[in-house]
Amino acid sequence: MSDAQQDRAASERGERKAGLAQLVLLLAGICMPVLGVTIIAPVMPQMGQHFSGTPGSDILVPIVLTVPALMIGLTAPFAGFFADKVHRKRLLLIGMAAYTLAGTAPLYLDSLVAIVGSRVILGASEAMIQTCCLTLIGDYWSGKQRARYLGLNTLVAGLAGTLFIALGGLIGVSGWRAPFWLYVTPVLLIVPMAKLLWEPARSSAQAAGARLEPLSRDLIVPCVVTLFGGVVFYALIVELPFVLNGIGLTSSAAVGGISAIMALANAIGCGLFTALSGLPARVLVPLEFGGTAVGLGIVFAAGSVPVATTGAVITGFSTGLLLPTLLVWAVNRLPFAQRGRGNGWWLSALFVGEFFSSLVIAGLGAVAGGLQPALAMLAVLSVAVGGIVLLWQRRVAEPLATPAATAPSKNPASA
């Protein structure tokens, strides 16, 4: 059934139809985890100086920045379970409230250990928010429109990250605590979400509290590939400044400018996905890993800043196109009863991969003899993974964007 036919059938059944307001709210919610990391990154040195007398501060201060991502990786599957088992919208609102409370805690906490604890709670709330927002996008839209909107979330998140880093730096001149005020942002979204979002109706077999049907095994391969994709995606985000320093570029402003150019290329790749979302995964994923390998290979061979910048741009563009492809490949075909858990496991794979990216690069560097050789090894692995995906998808021959038949929704349940 085409999107238009599904919309007409929904209209005849008297269902509510999601529009721009719902899309904006869900995309804004997806930006919260990006805000959680990027807004405080510029003030990490100030925080380190403030807590310099605290034992272990050299370890705990970086953990303040990174532990939310780890917690998303660890808790997103549980968030997905409760989204399928109980209530998507209610879990989203709880996550938004918890995000505000935990995010603003460093404004009044004087213990570095307590701040780390608040960031653990923040990460769990981010898992709830992102899992529920992605799941509701899948619930509200179908077919190619669903694929476009799932892909759009990575573009919006990338652009938001660039904005939040700049905003955090500007606000940080008032002190390291000042950026934490921006964690009150969800308060502005909770009431509109409560009024404008709705819980999709469940069939009697899917009623809240009912036994969940097993999760599709088709999710395993996309999630394993996404785990590696998270490593690749984060590799140059973290390591590019060190590469540039190693070839003689020491100006932080120049390094930041090149990183911003790579981020822009990443956003362009994300934006291009909407035009390519109809292509099958067996075409897109190998090409994207191949492009990533080319970019990393150029960075490996770079002896000058322009060459390294070229490699970074190619890598950023390729990974920008890769992430929405992996997301749609994994979850677009899942039926309603599995959608929350599917999104949760996909997010877990992505964030665990991102968290361990630096450790993987360090391990490869120890074997290969340095950072740039490590990136060359990662390029080789990217080609290998792309080839494996090509061979695997030739066997199953499934299109990327064609959704599986889902149980028809009825009038939405009250919140």
N, C-alpha and C positions, 0 to 999 in steps of 0.2 A: 504494500500500500504506500502510495506517495505521501509526502508531507502534507500536501494540500488535501488529499483524501482523509488523512488522519485528523487534520484540523476540522474538516466538515463533520466527520463522525463525532468528534468531541463536542462540537457546537450543538449537534442534534441531541446529544446526551445531557446537555446543560452544564458541561464542565466549564470551570474557569480556565481562561487562556492566558498564559504568561506573556508579558510584553517587555518593553524597555525598562520599566521601573523595577521589575523583578531581576532582570539581567544586571542592571547597575548595582543593585543591592548585593547580589551574589558575587559579582566581580570585586566589589569593595571589600566584602568579607574575605575573599581569597587574598587580598593585599595585606591583611593583618599580619600573617607570618613574615612577609617581606619587611613590613614596618618593624617587627619585633627584632630583627637582626640589624638592618642597615641604619636605623635611626641612631643607634648608640655607638656604631663602629668608630666614628670620628673622635669620640671622647674617651676611648679606651686608654690612651696614654695619661690623660688627666685622672682617670679613676685609679690607674696604677700608682701614680704619685700620691694620691690621697690615702691609699691603703698600703703604702710602702712599708709601714711598720707592722703590718699584719703578717704573721708567719704563713708562708706558702702563697703569698699574694701573687708572685710571679706565675703561679699555676692557676690560681682561682680567678684572677681577673680575665684571662682569655676564656676560661670556662663560662663566665657570665655571657660572653658573646656566642659561644658555640653550643652550649647545652640545650637550648630550645630546639635546635635542629635535630639533635640526637633524640630528644624526647618525642618529637613528631614521628621519627622513625620507629621508636619503640611502642608508641601508644596509638598510632593511627589505625592499626588493625582492630583494636578494641573499640575505638570510636566508630569504625565501620560496622562492627558487630551490633552495637547499640542502636545505630542509625537504622539498620535492617530489622532489629528485634523489637524496638520500642517506638521511636519517634524522631524523625529527622529534624523538624523545625525546633522542637523543644530542646534537643541537644545543641543545636546551633545557638539558641539564645542563652543557654547555660554557658556555653563556651565563650560567647562574647562578654558576658558579665564577669566570668572568671579571668578572662584576658585583661580586662580593665583593672581588676583588683590586684592581680599579680604583677601586671606591667607597671603600675604606679607605685608598687611597694618600695622600690629603691629611693623614692622621694623622702621617705621617713625612716628607713632602716639604716642603722649605723654599723651593722655587722656584715662583713663581706660574706661569711658563710650563710647568713640569712638571705642575703641578696641572691646568692647562687640557688638557694632553696626556692625563692620566689620565681626564679627563671625556669626551674624544673616544672613548676605549676603552669607557668606561661606556655611552655612547650606543649604540655598536655592539652591546654585550652586551644592552642593553635591547631593541634591535630583534629580536635572536634570541629573547629570552624571550617578548616579547609576541606575535610572529608564531607561534611554536611553540605557545604556550598557546591562542591563538584557533584555530589549525589543529586541535589535538587536541580541542578542544570540538566542532568540526565533524565530526571523525572518530568520536568516541565516541557522539554523540547525533544524532538525525535529526528532521526535520519540525518541528512546533511546539515540541517540547522543545528542539531546537537553537536555534530562534529566541529562545526565552525565555532560555536560558543565554547566548547571545551578547549579548542586551540587558542581562542581569544584570551583565555585566562592567563596563559603563559606570557602573552604579549603585554597585557596590562600589568602583570606582576613585574616583568622586567623593566618597564617604563617607571613603575612606581618605585622600584628599588633605586634607580638613578636619581629620582626626585628626592627620596627619603635620605639618601646619603648626603646630598647637598644641603637639605634642610637641617639634618642633624649637625652638620658642621657649623652652620650659621647660628643655630640655637646654642650649640656647645660653647660659644664664647662667653656665655653667662654662667658657665660652670658645668661640671660633669653630670649633675643631677637634672639640669634643665631639659634635655631631650626626653626624659621619662614622662614629662607632662603630656607628650603626644599620645601616650597610651590611654588617654581618656577618649580617644577618637571613637571607639565602639559605642560609647554612650549615645553618640549622635545617630547611630545606626540601629540600635536595639528597638526603639519604638517603631520606626518605619518597617523593620523586618517583621515585628510582631503583627502589624496591621496589613502589610502587603504580601507577605509570603504565606503559604498554606501547606499543610501536610497532605500529600497525595493520598487518596483513598486506597485502602488495601482490600484485596479480596478476602473471603472468609479464611482461606488457607494462609493468607499473609497477615492476619490480624495481629496487632501488637501482642507479644508474649507467646505467639504460636511457634512451634518448632520450625527452625529455618531449614530450607532446602540446602543441600551441599553446594559449596562454591565450585564453579566450573573449573575443570582442569585446564581449560584453554587459557586461563589467566597465568599459569606458571611460567611459560616461556616469555611473555611480555614483561613480567615482573623481574625475572632473572636478567633479561637484557637491560631493563631500566636500572637495576642495581649497578651494572657496569656503566650505563649511561650517566648515572649520577657522578661516578668517579671522573669520567671524561669531561662532563659539563663543568665541574668545579676545578679541574686541573689548572687551567690558565688563569682563572679568576684569582686563585691563590698564588700561583707560581710566576705569573708574568712579571711582576715587579722585580723578583729575584733574577730572572733571565735578563731583564733590561739593565739592572745594576751590574750584572756580570759582563755585559758587553760595553759598559762605560757610561750609561745614562744614570746619573745620580740625583737629578733634580726631581723632587717629589711631585712638583707641579706637572712636569713633563710626563712622568710615569702615570700620574692620575689622568692626564689628558689622553694618553694612549689606552688606558684601561676603559675610559669613557667611550672611546671610538669602538673598542671591542664590544662594549655593552650595547652600543647603537647597532652594530652589525648583528648582534644577537636578537635585538628587537625586530630588526628587518626580517630576519629569518623566521621569527615567530609570526610576523604579520603575513609572510608569504604562504604560510601553511594553509590559510583559509582558501587560497586558490588551488592548492594541490591536494586537499583533504580527500578528494575522490579517488586518488591513486592508491593501490594496494600497498600494504606494509612490505611485501616482498620487493617492491620497487623503491619505496622511499627510505626505509631503514638502512639497507646496504649503501645507497647513495650518500646518505647523511653521515654514516660512519666513515665512508670513503673520503668525503670532504673534510671531516674532522682529522683523519689521518694525514691528508695533504697539508692542512694547516699546521698540525703539530710537527710534521716533518720539516716544514719551512722554518719553524721556530728552532728546531734542533740544529739546523744547518746555518742559522743566522749568525753573521758576524758583524752586522750593523743594525742600527735602530730601524731604518725603513724596511729591511727584510723581516725583522722580527714583528714589526707592526703588521705587515702584509699577512704573515702566518697567523697572527692573533685575530685579524679580521676574518679570515677564512674559517678559522676554528669557531669564532663566535657566531658567525652566520650559520654554520653547519649545526652546531649544538642548539641554536635558537630554533631551527627547523626540526631538530630531532625530538625535543621534549614534547611538544604537542602531538607529534606522530606517535610516540610511545604511549602517551596517555590515551589517545583515541583508539589505538590498536588494542590496549588492555581492557578498557571499560565500555567502549561505545556499544558493544554487542551484548552486554550483560542485561538480563531481565531485571525488573523492578526488585524482586526479592533478594537479589545478589548485589545490587549496585553499590550499597554502602560499604559492604565488606570488600568489594573489588576496588573501589577508590581508596579505601584504607590501606590495603596491601600494596597498591601501586605507590601511594605516597610514602609508605614505609620503605619500600625498595629505593625510591629516589633519594630520600633524606639520609638513609643509612649509607648509600653510596657516596653522597656528598660529604658526609661526616668523615668517612674513612679515606677520602681522596688524597689528602696530604700524606697519610700513612702509607698508602699504596705507592705514591710518587717517591717517598723516602726509601721504601723498600726496593723499588726498581732502580733508584739512584745508587743504592749501596751495591747492587749487582752490576749495574752498567758503568758506574764510575762518574757520576755527576748528574746534575739536574737536567741538562739538555739531552744527554743520552737516555735518561729515564723517559723523557717526553717522546723520544724516538721509539722506545720500546712500547709505550702506550699507543703510538700510532700503529705499530705492527699489530698489537692486540685489537685495535679498532677495526682494522681490515679483516682480521680473523673472525671477530664477532659478526661483522656485516656479512661475511661469506656464510657463516653458519645460519644466520637468519634467512638469507636467500635460499639456501638448500632446504631449510625447514619449511618455509612458507610455500615453496614449490610443491611440497607434499600436501599441505592442507589447502593451498590455493584459495584463501579467504580474502575477500575485499576488505579494505581498511574501514570504510565509512558506512557499510551497510549494517543497520542495526538488526539485532535479533528481534523476533516478534516478542512483544511484551504484553503482559496482561492489560487489558483496557482499564483506564482509570474511570472512576465514577465521580459523583460530586465530592469535592475535597472534604475531608474530615475537618471539623473545627479544631482550632489550635488548642 
